[in-house]
Amino acid sequence: MSGFEQKFRIFSELCTEDYLIRYANKGLYKRSLKELDNGVTVQYTWNEASVSCQLSDGTDCTLENTLDHWECSCPADNICKHILISILYYQREHQTEDTLNQGEAASSAELEPKSGMETESRFRWMVESNLAPLIKSYSSSLIEEVLFRLRYPEQIEVLEDSLLTVRLVKQEIEVSFTEEASLAKALCKVKQTSGNMAKLEALLRYRMQQGLDDTEAISGRVHDATFSLQTVQECRSMLAGLLKTGLARLPQSYMAQLETLAIAAHSGHLPDVERSLRGIQGELQLFFNRHVRFSMQSMLDRVSKLYLALQVLEQEKVSTFKQSQLIGSFRSKYYAVPELHLYGLGADAWETRSGYRGITYYFYCFDDAEIYTYSDVRAVYYEDNQFSYTEHYGSFTPWLPNLTFRQFAGEEVEFRSVKVNEEHRLSSGEGAKLTLLPRTSVEEMNLGKYMQDIPSVLAEDARSFELFSVPKERLAMIRVARVVEHRFDKQSQNLILTMESDHGETLDLTLPYSTEWETMIKRLESGYGTGTLEHFYAFVRIEQQRIYPISFLKGPTVISLKLDTGYGRTGRVGRL
């Protein structure tokens, strides 16, 4: 028996009825059996890495020891009956010999103690195998996307017969694994890249069900930790000089040094270092301008976190995965997730000092108890570029042509096949399907960690941060009994709304003044719409020990303060 014939024989033994039906379909399998019963025969010519099969009906096939590669002289695009006949005929030809061998093996087995683990051991490789050789052919981008999808809950169903089939319930995808420790031999109706991704996801979710976590083990295949060590050392040295000199004696030329290092960080593949340097630059500009909104607390936080990150990168003692978290990325990657059930929390309009304007829409996700956002952003630092908040807030969403963003901000929705990134931002890309659901009253919602009372908001340390994690907004939903005071602080140019809870605790919400929100500030300052407002929820952002309101919610209604009270929608707040 030639070397390849031995391989093909092992392969043919794996081609059980379940295997062939799942690879092709039941009808094609039955037609192949019928052709064999009607007398079709096959002659085999063994080659070095394949076998040529000549069927008695005149068809020629070429097979390897896998169904991923085959050729047939018939015009079929997919696997055809001739391929199945070639395999099934070979199995029948050797059935007698195999039966005799099995009889001898059974006689020997009677003399040995039986084990109840026989069936389980056939697929033991799925939990015991080293993942490295299994995913060797997978690209880093594909592995990264699978790891991202594993963050989302997915029910799996496991069926074990001659194959072990893992069904991804939400995605309605089945992957069938053979006894051979190979992802290439696994069967999946989904083809090409999506099919390969489903195979790996099914294996990893099965291993997770068995109590194994492979995230850290395979993260090295995904994350690139290449960066300029010289730039890291220069940045750390400059920050050390800043801390030693102090702000009071710092020359204005220091701004130019920050800009130079930010450019060096960009070319040195250090995107998060570049962003941090520009953030420090912005804070320092406020200091030099003696701006009322300069915060020493914020400046110290920015410098401290960047200095620690640079020190860790310079020592090179952490894993590639953690290094990549400190380095960050220039462009955020978006990946499709099967399903998201979202609850609208309102929208916030904003403008940065670097010349960007936008509106961010906030949603609570029932699937993973996190807050997701969608941002409509434009650069307005060019003279001809403008961004009208009213126009964009009233425009239609890319997912449903008759749904405006104003409506979208207060809806309960279900997305299918929507793309999201590491920061839980939604993409407006094609392919996502949006369905509107009946909106649940906010009083019936359980927002998990985001539902806080006034004492817990005040007690939480606003300066705490995680070095090896993506910076997140501090967001909270607070139950409010009433607005007890509203005043405008001329020194800080902030409107202060004082809220009171059912237990008498008070909390100040801050709305910074700008000409863009002059109408909103005047209305809220006069108490318009808030005087009669009672027993509602305030969705807020917490920054530097100040609390900024985004929206008020009551029942099924959401009012985004800047957008729904600043542009002529009179009386809406009062009707919450």
C-alpha positions in Angstrom: 0.0 0.0 0.0 1.5 3.4 -1.1 2.1 6.2 1.4 -0.8 8.3 0.1 -3.2 5.3 -0.1 -2.6 4.8 3.7 -3.5 8.5 4.3 -6.5 8.3 2.1 -7.7 5.2 3.9 -7.5 7.0 7.2 -9.4 9.9 5.7 -12.1 7.6 4.3 -12.7 6.1 7.7 -13.4 9.6 9.0 -16.0 10.2 6.3 -18.9 8.9 8.2 -22.5 9.4 7.1 -22.8 12.4 9.4 -19.6 13.9 8.1 -20.6 13.6 4.4 -24.1 14.8 4.9 -23.0 17.9 6.8 -20.3 18.6 4.2 -22.7 18.1 1.2 -26.4 17.4 2.0 -28.7 14.5 2.7 -30.2 14.3 -0.8 -26.8 14.2 -2.5 -25.7 11.5 -0.1 -28.7 9.3 -0.8 -28.3 9.8 -4.6 -24.7 8.7 -4.3 -25.7 5.5 -2.4 -28.4 4.8 -5.1 -25.8 5.1 -7.9 -23.6 2.6 -6.1 -26.5 0.2 -5.6 -27.2 0.5 -9.4 -23.7 -0.8 -10.1 -21.4 2.2 -10.6 -17.8 1.2 -10.0 -14.6 3.2 -9.5 -11.0 2.5 -10.5 -8.2 4.2 -8.4 -4.8 5.4 -9.6 -2.6 6.4 -6.7 -0.4 9.5 -7.1 2.1 11.0 -4.7 -0.3 13.4 -3.0 -3.7 12.5 -4.6 -5.8 9.7 -6.1 -7.3 9.7 -9.6 -10.8 8.2 -9.6 -12.3 6.9 -12.9 -16.1 6.1 -12.5 -17.8 3.6 -14.8 -20.1 6.3 -16.0 -17.1 8.1 -17.6 -16.6 10.8 -14.9 -13.0 11.5 -13.7 -12.3 12.8 -10.2 -9.1 13.7 -8.3 -9.2 13.6 -4.5 -6.8 14.4 -1.7 -7.1 13.4 2.0 -9.5 16.3 2.6 -12.7 17.5 1.1 -11.4 21.1 1.0 -9.6 20.3 -2.3 -11.0 18.1 -5.1 -11.5 18.2 -8.9 -14.3 16.6 -11.0 -14.9 16.6 -14.8 -18.6 17.3 -14.2 -19.7 21.0 -14.4 -20.8 21.2 -10.7 -19.4 24.2 -8.8 -19.8 22.6 -5.4 -19.1 19.1 -4.1 -20.9 16.6 -6.4 -22.2 13.0 -6.2 -19.1 11.7 -8.1 -16.9 12.8 -5.2 -19.1 11.1 -2.7 -19.3 8.0 -4.8 -15.5 7.8 -5.0 -15.2 7.9 -1.3 -18.2 5.5 -0.6 -17.0 2.9 -3.1 -13.6 2.8 -1.5 -15.2 2.3 1.9 -17.3 -0.6 0.5 -14.3 -2.2 -1.1 -12.5 -2.4 2.2 -15.5 -3.1 4.4 -14.9 -6.8 4.5 -11.2 -6.4 5.6 -12.2 -3.8 8.1 -14.9 -6.0 9.5 -12.4 -8.9 10.1 -10.0 -6.5 11.8 -12.7 -5.1 14.0 -13.8 -8.6 15.0 -10.3 -9.4 16.1 -10.1 -6.1 18.0 -13.4 -6.8 19.7 -12.3 -10.2 20.9 -9.2 -8.7 22.4 -11.2 -5.9 24.0 -13.4 -8.4 25.8 -10.4 -9.5 27.8 -9.7 -5.9 28.8 -11.6 -3.7 31.3 -14.0 -1.3 29.6 -13.9 2.4 30.0 -16.9 4.7 29.9 -14.7 7.5 28.5 -14.4 6.0 25.0 -16.7 8.4 23.3 -15.4 11.4 25.2 -11.8 10.5 24.3 -12.5 10.8 20.6 -12.8 14.5 20.9 -10.5 15.1 23.9 -8.2 17.0 21.6 -10.7 19.9 21.6 -9.8 20.7 25.2 -6.4 19.2 25.6 -4.6 20.2 22.4 -2.1 23.1 22.2 -3.8 25.9 20.3 -0.7 27.2 18.6 -0.5 24.5 15.9 -4.3 24.6 15.4 -4.3 28.3 14.6 -1.0 28.5 12.7 -2.7 29.2 9.4 -4.9 31.9 10.8 -4.0 35.6 10.3 -3.6 37.9 13.3 -6.6 40.0 12.1 -8.9 37.0 12.0 -7.8 35.9 15.5 -8.3 39.4 16.8 -11.8 39.5 15.5 -12.7 36.1 17.0 -11.3 37.3 20.4 -13.4 40.4 20.1 -16.6 38.4 19.4 -15.9 36.2 22.5 -16.6 39.2 24.7 -20.3 38.9 23.8 -22.5 36.1 25.3 -23.5 33.4 22.8 -25.4 30.3 23.7 -23.9 27.1 22.2 -25.5 23.7 21.8 -23.3 20.6 21.6 -24.4 17.4 19.8 -22.1 14.4 19.8 -22.4 11.5 17.5 -19.8 10.4 14.9 -18.9 14.2 14.9 -19.0 16.7 17.7 -21.2 19.6 16.5 -21.2 23.0 18.1 -24.1 25.2 17.2 -23.8 29.0 17.7 -27.4 29.7 18.5 -27.7 33.5 17.8 -25.7 33.3 14.6 -27.5 30.1 13.5 -24.2 28.5 12.5 -23.1 24.9 13.0 -19.5 23.7 13.1 -18.8 19.9 13.2 -15.5 18.7 14.4 -13.9 15.3 13.5 -11.7 13.2 15.7 -8.7 14.6 14.0 -7.1 17.6 15.8 -7.5 20.0 12.9 -9.7 23.1 12.3 -9.2 22.6 8.6 -11.1 19.3 8.8 -14.0 20.8 10.7 -17.2 21.3 8.7 -19.1 24.5 8.4 -21.7 25.6 5.8 -20.3 29.1 5.9 -17.5 29.4 3.5 -14.2 31.2 3.1 -13.0 33.7 5.8 -16.3 33.7 7.7 -16.3 29.9 7.9 -12.8 29.8 9.2 -13.7 32.4 11.8 -16.8 30.4 12.8 -14.7 27.3 13.3 -12.3 29.0 15.6 -15.0 30.8 17.5 -16.9 27.5 18.0 -13.8 25.7 19.3 -13.0 28.6 21.7 -16.5 28.8 23.0 -16.6 25.0 23.5 -13.4 25.3 25.5 -14.8 28.2 27.5 -17.8 26.0 28.4 -15.3 23.4 29.6 -13.7 26.0 31.9 -10.7 27.0 29.7 -9.8 30.7 28.9 -7.5 31.0 25.9 -7.5 34.8 25.6 -4.1 35.5 27.1 -2.6 32.4 25.5 -3.3 33.5 21.9 -3.1 37.3 22.3 0.5 37.3 21.3 -0.5 36.3 17.8 -2.7 39.4 17.6 -1.0 42.4 19.2 1.9 44.4 17.7 4.2 45.9 20.3 6.7 47.5 18.0 7.6 51.0 19.0 10.5 53.5 19.2 12.2 53.0 22.6 14.3 56.2 22.0 11.1 58.3 21.7 9.8 56.7 25.0 13.0 57.7 26.8 12.9 61.2 25.4 9.2 61.7 26.4 9.8 60.4 30.0 12.9 62.6 30.4 10.9 65.7 29.3 8.0 64.9 31.7 10.5 64.4 34.5 11.9 67.9 33.7 8.4 69.3 33.8 7.7 67.9 37.2 11.0 69.2 38.5 10.6 72.7 37.0 7.0 73.2 38.0 4.3 75.1 36.0 5.1 78.5 37.6 8.6 78.6 36.1 7.8 76.8 32.9 8.7 78.8 29.7 6.1 79.0 26.9 8.6 77.4 24.6 7.7 74.2 26.3 4.6 74.0 24.1 6.9 73.6 21.0 8.8 70.8 22.7 5.5 69.0 23.3 4.5 69.4 19.7 7.9 68.0 18.5 7.6 65.0 20.8 4.0 64.4 19.7 5.2 64.2 16.1 8.0 61.9 17.1 5.5 59.7 19.0 3.4 59.5 15.8 6.3 58.3 13.7 7.5 56.1 16.5 4.3 54.0 16.5 3.1 55.4 19.8 -0.5 56.6 19.1 -1.7 56.8 22.8 1.5 58.6 23.8 0.9 61.1 21.0 -2.7 61.7 22.2 -1.6 62.1 25.8 1.1 64.6 24.9 -1.5 66.7 22.9 -3.9 66.4 25.9 -1.1 67.8 28.2 -0.5 70.5 25.6 -4.1 71.5 25.7 -4.2 71.7 29.5 -0.9 73.7 29.4 -2.4 76.2 26.9 -5.3 76.8 29.3 -2.7 77.5 32.1 -0.7 80.0 30.0 -3.9 81.7 29.0 -5.0 81.9 32.7 -8.3 80.3 31.6 -10.9 79.7 34.3 -11.3 76.1 33.3 -7.7 75.1 33.8 -7.5 72.2 36.3 -4.4 71.4 38.2 -6.0 68.1 39.1 -6.5 67.2 35.4 -3.0 68.3 34.5 -1.5 66.1 37.3 -3.6 63.1 36.2 -2.5 63.4 32.6 1.2 63.7 33.4 1.1 61.0 36.0 -0.6 58.4 33.8 1.6 59.1 30.8 4.8 59.0 33.0 3.9 55.6 34.4 3.0 54.2 31.0 6.3 55.4 29.5 8.2 53.9 32.5 6.6 50.5 31.9 7.3 50.6 28.2 10.9 51.6 28.8 11.5 48.7 31.2 10.0 46.2 28.7 9.0 43.8 31.5 5.3 43.3 30.6 3.7 41.0 28.1 3.2 41.9 24.4 -0.5 42.2 25.2 0.0 44.8 27.9 2.5 46.7 25.9 0.0 46.9 23.0 -2.6 48.3 25.5 -0.1 51.1 26.4 0.8 51.8 22.8 -2.8 52.0 21.5 -3.7 52.2 17.8 -4.0 55.0 15.3 -7.2 53.8 13.8 -9.9 52.0 15.7 -10.9 48.6 14.3 -14.6 47.7 14.0 -15.9 44.1 14.2 -19.3 42.7 13.4 -21.2 41.3 16.4 -24.3 39.1 15.8 -26.8 41.0 17.9 -27.1 44.0 20.3 -30.2 45.0 22.3 -29.8 48.7 23.1 -31.7 51.2 25.2 -31.5 55.0 24.4 -30.2 57.2 27.1 -30.0 60.5 25.3 -27.5 62.6 23.3 -24.8 65.2 24.0 -23.4 67.9 21.7 -19.8 68.9 22.1 -16.9 70.8 20.6 -13.2 70.2 21.3 -10.4 72.8 21.5 -8.7 71.1 18.6 -11.5 72.0 16.2 -14.0 69.2 16.1 -17.7 69.3 16.6 -20.1 66.4 17.1 -23.1 64.7 18.8 -22.7 61.5 20.8 -25.6 59.2 21.3 -25.6 57.0 24.4 -27.2 53.5 24.8 -27.3 50.9 27.5 -26.7 47.4 26.2 -28.7 44.5 27.7 -26.3 41.9 26.3 -23.1 42.8 28.2 -24.4 45.6 30.6 -22.2 48.2 29.1 -22.9 51.7 27.6 -22.4 52.0 23.8 -22.1 55.2 21.8 -22.6 56.5 18.3 -20.9 59.7 17.4 -21.5 62.1 14.4 -18.3 64.1 14.2 -16.9 66.7 11.8 -13.7 68.7 11.7 -14.5 72.4 11.6 -11.0 73.9 11.8 -11.1 74.7 8.1 -12.9 78.0 7.2 -15.5 76.4 4.9 -16.4 73.5 7.2 -19.4 73.9 9.5 -21.4 71.6 11.7 -25.0 72.5 12.6 -26.2 70.6 15.6 -29.9 71.2 14.7 -29.4 69.9 11.2 -27.5 66.8 12.2 -29.8 66.0 15.1 -32.8 66.2 12.8 -31.2 64.2 10.0 -32.0 60.5 9.2 -30.0 57.6 10.5 -28.1 55.4 8.1 -29.8 52.2 9.3 -33.5 53.2 8.9 -34.3 55.9 6.3 -37.4 57.2 8.2 -35.8 57.3 11.6 -34.2 60.6 12.7 -31.3 60.9 15.1 -33.6 62.8 17.5 -35.9 59.8 17.6 -33.0 57.4 17.7 -31.6 58.9 20.9 -34.7 57.9 22.8 -35.6 54.5 21.3 -35.1 50.9 22.4 -33.6 49.0 19.4 -32.1 45.7 18.3 -29.1 45.7 15.9 -28.1 42.6 14.0 -24.6 42.3 12.4 -23.6 45.8 13.5 -19.9 46.7 13.8 -18.5 48.0 17.0 -15.0 48.8 18.3 -13.0 48.4 21.5 -14.6 51.5 23.0 -18.1 50.2 22.3 -18.7 52.7 19.6 -21.2 51.8 16.9 -20.3 52.0 13.2 -22.6 53.4 10.5 -21.2 51.0 8.0 -23.4 48.9 5.7 -24.8 45.5 6.6 -26.3 46.4 10.0 -30.0 45.8 10.4 -31.9 47.9 12.9 -35.3 47.0 14.5 -37.3 49.3 16.7 -38.7 47.7 19.9 -41.4 48.9 22.4 -39.6 51.2 24.8 -39.4 50.1 28.4 -40.0 52.8 31.1 -36.8 53.9 32.7 -38.3 53.1 36.1 -38.4 49.4 35.1 -34.8 49.3 33.9 -31.9 47.8 35.8 -28.8 49.6 34.5 -26.4 47.6 36.8 -23.3 49.4 37.8 -24.4 52.7 36.1 -27.4 53.0 38.4 -26.0 55.0 41.3 -27.4 57.2 44.2 -26.0 60.6 45.1 -23.8 59.4 48.0 -22.1 56.8 45.8 -21.4 59.3 43.0 -19.9 61.8 45.5 -17.8 59.1 47.3 -16.2 57.5 44.2 -12.6 58.6 43.6 -12.7 60.6 40.3 -8.9 60.3 39.9 -8.7 56.5 39.8 -7.5 55.1 36.5 -6.4 51.7 35.1 -3.1 51.8 33.3 -3.7 48.7 31.2 -7.2 49.6 29.9 -9.0 51.9 27.5 -9.9 55.2 29.2 -13.6 55.4 29.7 -16.1 58.1 30.4 -17.5 58.0 33.9 -21.2 57.8 33.4 -24.0 57.3 35.9 -27.8 57.3 36.1 -29.1 59.0 39.2 -32.6 59.0 40.6 -33.7 62.6 41.4 -36.7 63.7 43.4 -36.6 67.4 42.3 -34.5 70.4 41.2 -34.3 72.6 44.3 -32.0 75.4 42.9 -30.6 76.8 39.8 -28.0 79.5 39.7 -25.4 81.0 37.3 -21.8 81.3 38.6 -20.3 84.3 36.7 -16.8 83.6 37.9 -16.7 80.1 36.4 -19.3 80.8 33.7 -21.2 77.7 34.7 -24.9 77.1 35.3 -25.4 75.0 38.5 -28.5 72.9 38.9 -28.9 71.5 42.4 -30.7 68.2 42.6 -32.3 66.5 45.6 -32.9 62.8 46.2 -35.9 61.3 48.0 -33.7 61.0 51.1 -32.7 64.7 51.1 -29.1 64.4 49.6 -28.2 67.1 47.2 -26.0 67.1 44.1 -24.8 69.9 41.9 -24.9 69.4 38.1 -22.7 71.7 36.0 -23.5 73.1 32.6 -20.6 75.2 31.2 -21.7 78.4 29.3 -21.0 78.9 25.7 -22.7 81.1 23.1 -23.9 77.9 21.3 -26.0 76.9 24.3 -27.1 80.4 25.4 -30.8 79.7 24.8 -30.6 76.5 26.9 -28.7 78.2 29.7 -31.2 81.0 29.9 -34.2 78.7 30.0 -32.8 76.4 32.6 -31.5 79.4 34.7 -35.0 80.9 34.8 -36.3 77.5 35.9 -38.3 77.1 32.7 -39.6 73.5 32.5 -37.7 72.3 35.6 -39.8 73.9 38.4 -42.5 71.2 38.1 -40.2 68.4 37.2 -40.2 65.7 39.9 -39.2 62.0 40.3 -37.0 61.5 37.2 -33.6 60.2 36.3 -30.5 62.2 35.4 -28.0 60.6 33.1 -24.7 62.3 33.8 -20.9 62.4 33.0 -18.5 62.8 35.8 -15.2 64.6 35.2 -12.7 66.1 37.5 -15.1 66.1 40.5 -17.7 67.9 38.5 -20.9 66.3 37.3 -22.3 67.3 33.8 -25.9 66.3 32.9 -26.5 64.8 29.5 -30.2 64.0 29.7 -33.3 63.7 31.9 -35.5 60.5 31.7 -38.9 59.7 33.0 -41.2 56.9 31.9 -40.5 56.2 28.2 -39.4 59.8 27.5 -35.8 61.1 27.1 -34.8 64.7 27.0 -31.3 65.6 25.8 -30.6 68.9 27.6 -28.5 70.7 25.1 -30.3 69.5 22.0 -33.9 69.4 23.1 -34.0 72.5 25.2 -31.6 74.7 23.2 -33.3 74.9 19.8 -36.8 76.1 20.2 -38.5 72.8 21.5 -40.3 74.8 24.1 -41.9 73.2 27.1 -40.6 69.7 26.3 -38.7 69.4 29.6 -41.7 70.2 31.6 -43.7 67.4 30.0 -41.3 64.7 31.1 
